[in-house]
């Protein structure tokens, strides 16, 4: 874990967050970042034939 994360977790602890709260926050961040990576790859992939309308009307 890098210094930035250590400092952030220390701030959470100082602000009264429980270890479970911190774990949920970090998990949410990880899931959000993974989703962001997948969406970027999806939209940057030039070979992908999907369009926005395909996603909106997908059943």
Secondary structure by P-SEA (a helix, b strand, c coil): ccaaaaaaaaaaaaacccaaaaaaaaaaaaaaaaaaaaaaaaaacccccccaaaaaacc
